[in-house]
Structures are given as structure tokens and as C-alpha cells.
Amino acid sequence: MSTSRRGFLKGMLGTGAAGAAATALPGCAPDIDPAPVTDVSASDAGVVDLLVPRYPDLAREGGALTVRVGGEKTPLLVTHTGRDTYSVLSSICTHAGCPLGFDGREVVCPCHLSKFNAVDGAVTQRPATVGLRKFASRFNPGTQVLSIDLRAGEGGFPSVVNGEVRLPFAQFPTLKDNGSVVDGVPGGYGKRIFIFRLQDGSLSAVDSICTHQECEVSSRPEQLDLICYCHNSTFSAQGDVTNPPAVLPLKKFTVTETADAVVVSNVR
């Protein structure tokens, strides 16, 4: 392992976790140098603007940068994938929560050799089975500014309006069915939320960010619960921990219903 890899793991994970990650590296692991780390701030609207020429490691095609945003828990891996094209993904591997590197073509986990498509975050090589979270971005060739929108929503999912997300039954009919779950990323919030109709007919809505090491959880519709594939923490549909290592519940939202919709409140 090169000094830069070890130093990166130490800086991103902490001394103890870095040692564990280093131990986990297989002997045949390629010597991937993770992207350099920089700290930035976002605007009040949740937008990060990067003047690309200021970051030589990102400015070259095939380069990358790890971006830590003040007030945000998930670091970003920004990759320069083409002449004027960039991609922004979560920099945390969905297998075991290790920080990720970039080989100029694919995103690579130096801990266990999981690989991901650099454009959309899809898994291209296991052991990871869940893709990386993708963030909306736009590059302006004239100004050479890459703008990353941390609060962008998912197409077809309602946005936050005055702290509320309204899900009409006409658009989400399964929310009428007991034992169902709907998820999506509301614009203005930028993180996935899950809305459950429990077997007793009650409703629950929770955030997707695991409280252990900030990986994104996934739903298991048959079990009507949530799992974090980074370290296998599980949570009930109400967001309570049902299996460690997580010890704190997921962020919970107020959820009510009207005659024609489910309303999730306090989405901030």
C-alpha cells in the first residue's frame, strides 16, 4: 500500500478504522491512489460551485477530487470523465463503508476491490451489490465552474413545499395498501425518504441516511424494513434500530393523510 492510500484512509476513516481497512486489503489489490481531499462550503440553496482550474487533480481528464462539504455528512467523489463532462457520486463504498478511489475509468474501492461505473454509480464488480448515490451537477465551459446541487430531487417525485412533501394517491396508489412502501428523493431536500403504510394501516416516513457511518439504507419490501448494506444495520419501518452496529434511529418525519394524499411534514 502506498503512503498516499494509507494516509487517505486514515484521514477519511480515523486511525482505528484506517488500520482495519488496510488489513482488509487483499495482497493483489491495485495501488489505487484515492482522489485528493478538499473542504468546501455550499450556498444557502445547497449548491457547491467548484472553479475547476483551481484544482489541478480535477482539471485533467481522468482526474478526480474528494469533496467534503461543511454541514453535510456524505463526502463526494467528483470525477472528470470526459472533455467537458464530470460526475458526482458518494465517495463511500456501499459494501463496507470504505472511501473510494478512481482509476481514470472506474470508481474503485481499495479495501475489497468493488468497482462502480463512474457516470451513474452502478456496480460493475462485486462484492458491493448496491450502487453509489449520484448527485446532480452542471458544468459551464465558459466559466469553468462545476455546480453541484445537493438538494436536487428525483424525476417524478414531489418536491418539498413549505417543509412538506405531498404524495397524491392518484400518483402513488400503493400508499393505500397496507404493507406497502414508496421511496424517492424530493427536490429541496436531496436525500431519499421512505414512506410506509404498515400492516395496521398506520403511516411512517423516515430518512435514508444510516446513523452508523452515513451510508444510504435500502428498503426490503417483503420484510417491510430497511437495511444498510455497508455494515448490515437494520431498521424498522418506523426507523428504529433492529440490528446493530447502528445504535441511533433514522431521522423520522411527521406523516398524515388527507382524502387524496399522504403528506410528509418537517422535511428539512
C-alpha positions in Angstrom: 0.0 0.0 0.0 1.4 3.4 -0.9 1.7 6.2 1.7 -1.0 8.2 0.0 -3.5 5.4 0.2 -2.8 4.8 3.9 -2.9 8.5 4.6 -6.2 8.9 2.8 -7.8 6.0 4.7 -6.6 7.4 8.0 -7.9 10.9 7.2 -11.3 9.7 6.0 -12.0 7.0 8.5 -9.9 7.7 11.6 -6.8 5.9 12.8 -8.6 2.7 14.1 -10.8 2.3 11.0 -7.9 3.0 8.7 -5.9 0.2 10.2 -8.8 -2.2 9.8 -9.3 -1.1 6.2 -5.6 -1.5 5.5 -5.7 -5.0 7.0 -8.7 -5.9 4.8 -6.8 -5.0 1.6 -6.1 -8.2 -0.4 -2.5 -8.7 -1.4 -3.3 -8.4 -5.1 -5.1 -5.1 -4.7 -4.1 -2.5 -7.3 -2.3 0.5 -5.9 -5.1 3.0 -6.3 -4.3 6.5 -5.1 -7.6 7.9 -3.8 -8.6 11.4 -5.0 -7.1 14.3 -3.0 -9.5 15.7 -0.4 -10.7 19.3 -0.3 -13.1 21.1 2.1 -15.7 23.5 0.7 -18.9 25.2 1.6 -22.3 25.1 0.0 -24.6 28.1 -0.6 -27.8 28.5 1.3 -29.6 26.8 -1.6 -27.4 23.7 -1.2 -25.2 24.4 -4.3 -21.4 23.8 -4.4 -19.5 25.7 -7.0 -16.1 24.4 -8.0 -13.8 26.5 -10.2 -12.2 23.5 -11.9 -8.9 25.1 -12.9 -8.2 25.8 -9.2 -8.0 22.0 -8.6 -5.3 20.5 -10.9 -6.2 16.9 -9.9 -9.8 17.5 -11.1 -8.9 19.7 -14.1 -7.1 17.0 -16.1 -9.4 14.5 -17.9 -9.4 11.3 -15.9 -8.8 13.2 -12.7 -10.8 13.2 -9.5 -11.3 15.1 -6.2 -12.9 14.1 -2.9 -15.0 17.0 -1.7 -16.1 17.3 1.9 -18.9 19.9 2.2 -19.4 21.7 5.5 -22.6 20.7 7.2 -23.0 17.6 5.0 -22.2 14.1 6.3 -21.6 12.4 2.9 -18.3 13.2 1.1 -18.5 13.5 -2.7 -16.3 11.9 -5.3 -16.1 14.3 -8.3 -14.6 12.7 -11.4 -13.6 14.3 -14.7 -15.0 11.6 -17.1 -14.6 13.4 -20.5 -13.5 16.7 -22.1 -16.3 18.8 -20.5 -18.1 16.1 -18.6 -18.0 15.4 -14.9 -19.8 13.1 -12.5 -20.5 13.4 -8.8 -21.1 10.3 -6.6 -20.9 9.4 -3.0 -17.3 8.6 -2.1 -18.3 5.9 0.4 -18.4 2.3 -0.8 -21.7 0.6 -0.2 -20.1 -2.7 0.7 -18.2 -1.9 3.9 -18.1 1.9 4.0 -14.5 2.4 2.8 -13.6 5.7 1.0 -13.3 5.2 -2.8 -10.7 5.9 -5.4 -10.7 6.5 -9.2 -8.5 4.8 -11.8 -9.5 7.2 -14.6 -12.1 4.8 -15.9 -14.0 3.3 -12.9 -14.5 4.1 -9.3 -12.6 1.5 -7.2 -12.8 0.5 -3.5 -9.2 -0.1 -2.4 -10.5 -2.2 0.6 -12.2 -5.1 -1.2 -12.0 -4.2 -5.0 -15.6 -3.3 -5.6 -15.9 -1.2 -8.7 -18.6 1.2 -9.9 -19.5 3.0 -13.1 -18.1 6.5 -12.8 -21.1 8.1 -14.6 -24.1 6.6 -12.8 -22.6 4.8 -9.8 -23.8 1.3 -10.9 -21.9 -1.7 -9.5 -19.6 -3.2 -12.1 -17.7 -5.6 -9.8 -18.6 -7.1 -6.5 -18.6 -7.6 -3.5 -20.6 -4.4 -3.4 -24.2 -5.0 -4.6 -25.7 -1.5 -4.2 -24.8 1.4 -6.4 -23.4 4.7 -5.3 -25.7 7.7 -4.7 -25.4 10.2 -7.7 -25.6 13.9 -7.2 -26.9 16.4 -9.8 -24.2 18.6 -11.4 -23.8 21.0 -14.3 -20.5 22.2 -15.9 -20.3 25.7 -17.5 -17.5 25.5 -20.1 -17.4 29.3 -20.4 -16.8 30.0 -16.7 -15.1 26.6 -16.0 -17.4 26.2 -12.9 -18.9 22.9 -11.9 -22.1 23.4 -9.9 -23.2 20.5 -7.7 -26.8 20.7 -6.4 -27.0 18.8 -3.1 -30.8 19.3 -2.8 -31.8 18.2 -6.3 -34.8 15.8 -6.5 -35.6 12.7 -8.4 -37.7 12.9 -11.5 -41.3 12.1 -10.9 -41.1 12.5 -7.2 -42.7 15.6 -5.5 -40.6 18.4 -4.2 -40.6 20.0 -0.7 -43.0 22.9 -0.5 -43.0 24.8 2.9 -41.4 21.8 4.6 -43.9 19.3 3.2 -43.9 16.6 0.6 -47.3 15.8 -0.8 -47.8 12.4 -2.4 -51.2 12.2 -4.2 -52.9 8.7 -4.2 -53.5 9.2 -7.9 -49.7 9.2 -8.5 -48.8 6.8 -5.7 -51.8 4.4 -5.4 -49.9 1.7 -3.5 -49.8 4.0 -0.5 -53.4 3.0 0.1 -52.3 -0.6 0.5 -51.3 -2.0 3.9 -47.8 -3.4 3.9 -46.5 -1.1 1.1 -43.5 1.3 0.8 -42.8 4.2 -1.6 -39.4 6.0 -1.8 -37.9 8.9 -3.7 -35.8 12.0 -3.5 -37.8 15.2 -3.0 -36.4 18.3 -4.6 -35.4 20.8 -2.0 -34.2 18.1 0.3 -31.9 16.0 -1.8 -31.9 12.8 0.2 -34.1 9.7 -0.2 -37.1 9.3 2.1 -39.2 6.2 2.6 -42.9 6.2 3.3 -44.5 3.1 4.7 -48.2 2.0 5.0 -47.9 -0.5 7.8 -49.9 -3.7 8.2 -52.2 -2.0 10.7 -52.9 0.9 8.2 -50.8 3.4 10.0 -48.2 5.5 8.2 -44.5 6.1 8.8 -41.8 8.2 7.0 -38.1 8.1 7.6 -34.8 9.4 6.1 -32.4 7.1 4.2 -29.1 8.0 5.9 -27.8 5.3 8.2 -26.8 6.6 11.6 -23.8 4.4 11.8 -21.5 5.7 9.1 -23.8 7.7 6.9 -24.3 5.1 4.1 -27.7 5.1 2.4 -30.2 2.4 3.5 -32.3 0.3 1.2 -35.9 -1.0 1.7 -36.8 -4.6 2.0 -40.4 -4.7 0.9 -41.1 -8.3 1.9 -39.8 -7.6 5.5 -41.2 -4.1 5.5 -38.0 -2.7 6.9 -34.7 -1.1 5.9 -31.1 -2.3 5.7 -27.8 -0.6 5.4 -25.6 -2.8 3.2 -22.4 -1.1 4.3 -22.4 -2.9 7.7 -25.8 -4.7 7.8 -27.5 -2.5 10.3 -31.3 -2.9 10.0 -34.2 -0.6 11.0 -37.9 -1.0 11.4 -40.4 0.8 9.1 -40.6 3.4 12.0 -36.8 4.0 11.8 -35.9 2.2 15.0 -32.7 0.0 15.1 -33.4 -3.7 14.9 -29.9 -4.9 14.4 -26.6 -3.1 15.2 -23.9 -1.8 14.6 -26.1 1.3 14.3 -27.4 2.4 17.7 -29.4 5.5 16.9 -32.7 5.5 14.9 -33.1 7.0 11.5 -34.4 10.6 11.2 -38.2 10.5 11.4 -40.8 12.7 9.7 -44.4 13.6 10.7 -46.8 11.9 8.3 -50.5 12.4 7.9 -53.1 11.8 5.2 -56.0 13.6 3.6 -58.7 12.2 1.4 -56.5 12.3 -1.7 -52.8 12.2 -0.5 -50.2 11.3 2.1 -48.4 14.4 3.5 -44.9 14.1 4.9 -44.0 17.2 7.1 -40.9 18.7 8.7 -38.7 17.7 5.7 -35.7 19.9 6.3 
